[in-house]
């Protein structure tokens, strides 16, 4: 067999392998997006185990919002991270502990229908394991969630951090 032919066959096999790999990867992403059961990779299992090891149970506290009192609750993002893989990593325990006054944190507000709205809250203080902040958005459909409203939340509720 001629060397040029052998090189072309090898290149074709490499290209074919890369194309198949990316098609399978895209199918996996599509399956996850459309809610199909997807077997987690070793890397994903390791990520979930890390979040499980860091998870801290949220203790009942009257300052935290409830559906009955406030008409909304905050999603426990850290607990979700022990069950599913987010497209982007959520903040680490250390990042949450190193918040400074003025930093923005993104929280997910859920209503009684479990409709979630992500909004930014400006961190202002920490007190007895809970964090206090000022809402920096207006909710789409809730007149009680207005810019400047005081929100008490737990570090588990933090979806993202934007340092000032």
C-alpha positions in Angstrom: 0.0 0.0 0.0 1.2 3.4 -0.9 2.3 5.7 2.0 0.0 8.5 0.8 -3.0 6.2 0.7 -2.2 5.0 4.3 -1.9 8.6 5.5 -5.2 9.5 3.9 -6.9 6.5 5.6 -5.5 7.4 9.0 -6.6 11.0 8.6 -10.1 9.9 7.6 -10.3 7.6 10.7 -9.2 10.5 12.9 -11.7 12.9 11.4 -14.5 10.2 11.6 -13.6 9.6 15.3 -13.8 13.3 16.1 -17.1 13.7 14.3 -18.7 10.7 16.1 -17.3 11.9 19.5 -18.9 15.4 19.1 -22.2 14.0 17.8 -22.5 11.7 20.8 -21.6 14.6 23.1 -24.3 16.8 21.5 -26.8 13.9 21.7 -26.1 13.6 25.5 -26.5 17.4 25.9 -29.8 17.3 24.0 -31.1 14.3 26.0 -30.3 16.1 29.2 -32.0 19.3 28.0 -35.1 17.4 27.0 -35.3 15.6 30.4 -34.1 12.2 29.3 -32.2 10.1 31.8 -28.5 10.5 31.1 -25.9 8.3 32.9 -23.4 10.6 34.7 -19.8 10.5 33.8 -17.1 9.8 36.4 -16.2 13.5 36.4 -19.9 14.4 37.0 -20.2 11.8 39.8 -17.1 13.3 41.4 -18.7 16.8 41.2 -21.9 15.6 42.8 -20.0 13.9 45.6 -18.1 17.1 46.3 -21.4 19.1 46.6 -22.8 16.3 48.8 -19.8 16.6 51.1 -20.1 20.4 51.4 -23.9 20.4 51.8 -25.2 22.1 54.9 -28.8 21.6 55.9 -30.8 24.9 56.2 -32.2 25.2 59.7 -35.7 26.7 60.1 -35.5 30.4 60.7 -38.4 32.8 60.8 -36.3 35.4 58.8 -36.3 33.1 55.8 -39.1 33.6 53.2 -42.0 31.1 53.1 -44.9 30.8 50.7 -47.4 31.5 53.4 -45.8 34.6 54.8 -44.0 36.0 51.7 -45.7 34.3 48.7 -42.3 33.0 47.6 -39.4 30.8 48.7 -35.8 30.6 47.7 -34.5 27.5 45.8 -31.9 25.5 47.7 -29.3 25.5 44.9 -26.7 23.6 46.9 -29.2 20.7 47.4 -30.0 20.6 43.7 -26.3 20.4 43.0 -26.2 17.1 44.9 -28.7 15.7 42.5 -28.1 17.3 39.1 -25.2 18.8 37.2 -25.6 22.5 36.4 -24.3 23.8 33.1 -22.0 26.2 35.0 -20.5 25.4 38.4 -22.3 27.1 41.4 -20.1 29.0 43.8 -18.0 27.0 46.2 -18.4 27.1 50.0 -15.3 29.2 50.2 -16.6 31.7 47.7 -19.8 32.0 49.7 -17.9 32.5 52.9 -15.8 35.3 51.4 -18.6 37.6 50.4 -18.0 41.3 51.0 -20.6 44.1 51.5 -21.8 45.2 48.1 -21.2 41.9 46.3 -24.1 40.7 44.3 -25.5 37.2 44.6 -28.1 35.6 42.3 -30.9 33.8 44.0 -33.8 31.8 42.5 -37.2 32.9 43.8 -40.0 30.3 43.5 -43.7 31.0 43.7 -46.5 28.6 44.7 -46.6 27.2 41.1 -42.8 26.5 41.4 -42.1 29.1 38.8 -38.5 30.4 39.3 -37.2 33.8 38.7 -33.5 34.6 39.1 -32.7 37.9 40.6 -29.7 39.7 42.0 -29.4 40.6 45.7 -26.8 42.9 47.1 -25.1 41.3 50.2 -25.0 43.6 53.2 -24.4 41.4 56.3 -24.1 38.0 57.8 -26.0 37.1 61.1 -26.1 33.7 62.8 -25.5 31.7 59.7 -28.0 33.6 57.5 -27.2 36.4 55.0 -29.0 39.6 54.5 -29.3 41.6 51.3 -31.2 44.1 49.3 -33.0 43.0 46.2 -31.6 44.7 43.1 -34.3 43.7 40.6 -38.1 44.0 40.3 -39.9 40.7 39.9 -41.8 40.2 36.7 -45.1 39.1 38.3 -44.8 39.8 42.0 -45.5 43.3 43.3 -44.0 42.3 46.7 -40.6 41.7 45.3 -39.4 45.2 44.5 -36.0 46.8 44.2 -34.6 47.5 47.6 -36.6 44.8 49.5 -34.6 43.2 52.3 -34.1 39.5 51.7 -32.8 37.0 54.2 -31.2 33.9 52.7 -28.8 31.0 53.4 -25.5 30.4 51.5 -27.2 27.3 49.9 -29.5 29.7 48.1 -26.7 31.3 46.1 -26.7 30.5 42.4 -24.0 32.9 41.3 -21.8 35.7 42.7 -20.7 38.9 41.1 -17.9 40.5 43.1 -18.1 44.3 43.3 
